[in-house]
Amino acid sequence: MKSKFKYKIKNWHLLLATVLIKTSVLAQAPVSWTAFYEVGDNSFPPPATVNLKSIAYSPLNNDIYAYGPKFFNLPAQPSGLAFAKECGVVRFDNLTGSPLGSVYDVHHDNTTLIPRYDEAGEMAIAPDGSVYVTGKSWFNDAYLYDMVVIKYNSDLIEQWRYYLYSPGATDDSGIAIAIEKGSGNIVATGQIGDNGTGTGPDFGIVKLTPAGGLIWSRVYNTSGTQVDMPADVTIDTQGWVYVTGYSVSATNGNQYTTIKYYADGTRLWTRYYNEAGGSVRDDKANSVAVDNLYHVIYVTGTGENSSGNNDIVTRAYDSLGTVLWTKIINNPGDSRDRGYIVKIDDSHNVYVAGDVDRDATTNIVGDLIHRKYDINGVTLRTKKFNGSGYNCEFGDMAITTGGKVYLTGWCSGAVIPPAHGDFSFMAVKYNANGALAWSDFETPNDFSYGTGYYGFKAAINTATSEVVAGGRYWFWGPGSHPNQWFIRRYNPTLREGQDIISSTDESLPAVNIYPNPANTNFIIETNRENCSIAIVNMQGQTVYESKENAQQTEINSGAWAAGIYSVIINSNGKIMTQKLVKE
């Protein structure tokens, strides 16, 4: 009975992941405007790393702010022979896309003509419109490049800056930043080149007040001189900080490393993960998110399995660092399945996104993918997209309050001669029910020389649910090779009420659970006869199953542990899930 029931649950997971929309009409992408912003003139070749690194809406004025590097020619030098790379923020008008202002953290010396090469990390915008950025910034000849956090007001006037740096002449770099709701405190993480004891690159974490005061800073080293590289940071409503990335182990190679700090900077726990277990592999966590209500921490990234192929691996921890579940996406392709981001919607569902290998014949042909889990790790849906068979790579994912999903990235394929290695920008929208609403491409019109559009970042305006995507355009031809940020806003007037839905009248079963939270007995009501019911706990264990039920079913939960449970209703292949809280 136990193995039989596990088989049924697996089938339900497949049903949840493959619910079909019988008839739908794909809408045209509602492009409002497209803007280009010069970040490297004809002096600089396309390999120049001037990618847009962050894009966000301001809650204060609804304008769009973009953050990344720009190349500057040094004066009195032949064009292209001496240049500097500086990082800055550009503000765009939300309605027209016109630049409203910019600020750059300039360090190159126009007198001695010494260039500097700063790097952008990430940007976050507070409810009051304050703009915070982190990255790698030149400090001086003694300390070289340091991790920096800078605060600007909404008009891009600098308010303060804070440096976190190694004791000696090594490079340090800020990578990710987040803002605490309520207090407005800022937390940033980056790589510290040397903490003064010769341990090599380590995690650096700093927590600051909105006024720029230091609350605490920490440096974390796994062991010896091995590399520790953070990738992402988040902070919950209690001020607890979560950092993830990877560390190098002599026995496991690169492994997921996730750390939790209390609000006062005390380290509560550190968790490592290696997919193959006990062998030298390449596992790198890329994103962390925390559920503020249920205190569940989610980490996703790319693991390496025992066959040497990459998978998308997502882990869920409780507040004490206990593993709740681990989910692996291993697409039936050759090797390239990569997880880049994890997000949580307002219903506490979890979304993981990246790109996956399409088939077993090659490891360079990919699809964009996003998978939706409930809080207990039950797969609710899986969606893949490749246009018309293009080779797609992932850029970013954004989710609206109502559960609509936007993906951006870039692709090559049928519309682009593959011999040139050129790329098209792409953006995709899914409605809350998982139906594909529209897809949008921006394709180069001249394939005589190297050229391409990329989609790196996406952001949601929480007030209106509109979306903006940002990336880069470059062209390499005789006498012309610009590097420009490419920014596209999608019209919010087509946001609500025009979602593409199924034309069939087969709706999902309606479910009502009461009392919820439950102490002992509770009732499940549905509008369907003979529904199958399964209830799963946060460890993925099934605590209840019934194949055929009346429209009202009473269940005794007296022996169950307190926690959150997933109630899965199956009515002729139509799946609905609800959360049950057991007190």
Steps between C-alpha positions, in 0.01 A plus 500: 500500500782737580680460167171508311409829663837651413432412138170684513660809645756500221219488246332795670824694478508430128141609463575821687794567273319430173153651533398585143320807374284361224445809288668836535602798292849639546495877537754738352747633754372843617823696453467854636848628411857391436799706612871478416767650725862531389749328734793468261551690176672387179833476680410187692463145364190290579680271749514801731305401811245779519198282572206655684510343847178620670171665408221606736195722540502770765206471743525878545461626143443184287802591286743231387858486628775296334843417641817380331839596354594748229826555311663843496778615268791657683577853374795571271531135403441342160145372500477150637859478623427611856163478667342447839196304612282674758164396646190711528123530521277642226142614561242459221157658474240229546262634235745590221828317569695828484806522726433738789847496654801287583781475751834319466749406769803635315855409605715525189762771508476748214835654595722194516272311258495194725190291425285323759278201442211489744232228493128526573334255737133562575251781572201520736247784543332580834134607541613863546672492161854468637728311260764263641771336292790269570798406288877519462644851529855638485614620844873580490842353417524334840165320496430487125136412428254462789143389551285813516141583598371838378172674578346752260173685542231477231667787309826301496687726742744298710411485871780280632724206421650216704803285411561143612855401417785260563784608728750481214532579131246255361184557300159483669166518320133550593265251337147518645292736716160493676286730716320403820129580502400732780838614633647573159833347605725390214695177468758434230730211421809465288837337466782605732837428340690426822377540857853561628588142589582379150183294466428615147164630364221491761138601547466861615171619653413847629181633662441876504236745617320726248727779627811301411590390853667163542286244685744216444735345242614140468751302297438129455766248403416132461848362549858588419575682176210356302272734305169615653282690252162652599228542236192641673369642827157568650367627832170414668263720699674403824834627374648153455740477208542211254797470263561233240771418249763230479814387681781277381555178691791263451261202514188642329633764263265796464202464733193704590566715807210668680536701823245649739585792730290636782410869490803578720742321266532177698537209259225246573578231247688413181381235257690337214365292215658279235262325259717197428613474864852406602666579166665803346229674299393848394196616703428873517204667670383815321191632682335505844150605609321488836130463582439759772181335628610138522877565539598260223825571313534397135827467312543414133793461265680250282619163624713234338370145516699177512501483119673835479193679362343814645156515666287775651499428874271677748519452878254609771611553862304585810608782730741269687669384180329161483457382140130483416536381143731488200369513143704429188418590141686267266365568152541208257788678329873453494644718774398866526224555759567821695306663782539874547220642712239413763203721593190476721153628410239647734339155538832359630564295185859464382625568145833379367631604158796445271574318177519131413644278232232411246607151395772242522666584169682817599567710807475839329128508415292622791154605616401756759330325791309595811352262754246584768497313833276539799654549843535124548687448174202365305547584132210716383620556143801498272521725194767500230539740210723511192303708249523300178777269605757768584797453729401705806693622802349638818530857624247571776152433641246741649166412665200725551288508814235290325745230392572599139852400394735690269824351369772667299814376331650462154500243223641397166332280247284502191479880468874551547776350283680278751836549325525851642423401858257790532212522746148634537347652812198309627229555762213267589186545710299223667160565655430396858347173376823415314368575151747670267368855444761641261862488390712785369824502300738771384715367218802661330431612143857477371686170520802610296693557822473397864193641671251410769230589750491353850246498782671498838253643753126549558307696762137540608327819602311366802250784486386421145649154420663643186839360405825632356785290358857613452804367322763601246534564127832490317616513140846438361551638150733729304507837674210416726491281808280649767417350837161609630265403777174375353190570712142408411184581695175310447171691500304460825169575323496139383592378846173392659178366350661392174684189604473213257299221658370165388189505283383174653245509781693243702602697806715394792317347795400753764628412848408628845679381817374587845593561771839606370717510710373168637554340837350152462211449256459710184279482193588512130219616271518480120257562216578161345400144579756220532808718538829346608659665804861480612660699784877544517712647783804728470735202482318372191339214694139406434282503811164443336362349180149426384409407144127575484337765715166668532476875456556532874769296678586519871858410598654452844846655530544443873809280455673734255785727600442875498605658173398578143344235278421489127149380417494365142160454333485302174175503302539317168848638450413854611725587794448751778724545804424679825701561814390363836651624826494246783529656845 
